[in-house]
Amino acid sequence: MGESSVMEELRELEARAGQAKTREDLRALFARVDEIARKYASDFDVQVAAAEVKQSLVARAVGLPSAPVVPVVEQQPPEPD
C-alpha cells in the first residue's frame, strides 16, 4: 500500500468517525489508525496524519455513550374489561 492510499484510508477513517454512534465504534477506528501508524512508523507524513485522526476520534468520543443506546419502550397496562 503506497503512502497516497494510506493517507486516503486515514481520511476515510476520520470521516467514518462522524457516523459513530458509540465509543465502541470509535475504538475500532482508533485501533486501525494505530495499526497504520505502527506499520508506517518511519513516515513522518503518515505519523502526522494518524495523530490528527486519533485526536479527532478522541474529541468525537466525548459525549458519546460507551454502549449502544437502546430506546426504552414503556408498556401500557392492559385496559380493564
C-alpha positions in Angstrom: 0.0 0.0 0.0 1.5 3.3 -1.1 1.5 6.5 1.0 -1.3 8.0 -1.0 -3.6 5.1 -0.4 -2.6 5.1 3.3 -3.4 8.8 3.6 -6.8 8.1 1.8 -7.6 5.4 4.3 -6.8 7.7 7.2 -9.2 10.4 5.7 -11.9 7.7 5.3 -11.4 6.6 8.9 -11.8 10.1 10.1 -14.9 10.6 8.0 -16.4 7.4 9.5 -15.8 8.8 13.0 -18.6 11.3 12.3 -21.0 8.5 11.8 -20.0 6.6 15.0 -22.9 6.1 17.5 -20.8 4.8 20.4 -17.3 4.8 21.8 -17.0 1.2 20.8 -17.4 2.2 17.2 -14.6 4.8 17.7 -12.4 2.3 19.5 -12.3 0.1 16.4 -11.4 3.0 14.2 -8.7 4.1 16.7 -7.2 0.6 16.6 -7.0 0.7 12.8 -5.3 4.1 12.9 -2.9 2.9 15.5 -2.1 -0.2 13.3 -1.4 2.1 10.3 0.9 4.4 12.5 2.9 1.4 13.6 3.3 0.0 10.1 4.5 3.3 8.8 6.5 4.4 11.8 9.3 6.0 9.7 6.9 8.0 7.5 6.6 11.5 9.0 3.6 12.5 7.0 1.7 9.3 7.9 2.5 9.9 11.5 1.2 13.4 11.5 -2.0 12.4 9.7 -2.5 9.5 12.1 -2.0 11.8 15.1 -4.6 14.2 13.7 -7.1 11.4 13.1 -6.6 10.0 16.6 -7.1 13.4 18.1 -10.4 13.7 16.1 -11.5 10.3 17.3 -10.9 11.2 20.9 -12.7 14.5 20.5 -15.7 12.8 19.0 -15.8 10.2 21.8 -16.6 13.0 24.3 -20.3 12.8 25.0 -20.9 9.5 23.2 -22.2 6.6 25.2 -19.9 3.6 25.8 -22.5 1.2 24.7 -25.3 1.3 22.1 -28.3 3.3 23.1 -31.4 1.2 23.3 -34.6 3.0 23.4 -36.8 2.2 26.4 -40.4 1.4 25.4 -42.8 1.7 28.2 -45.5 -0.9 28.2 -49.0 0.3 28.8 -51.0 -1.8 31.3 -53.9 -3.6 29.7 -57.2 -1.8 29.9 -59.8 -3.3 32.3 -62.7 -5.1 30.6 
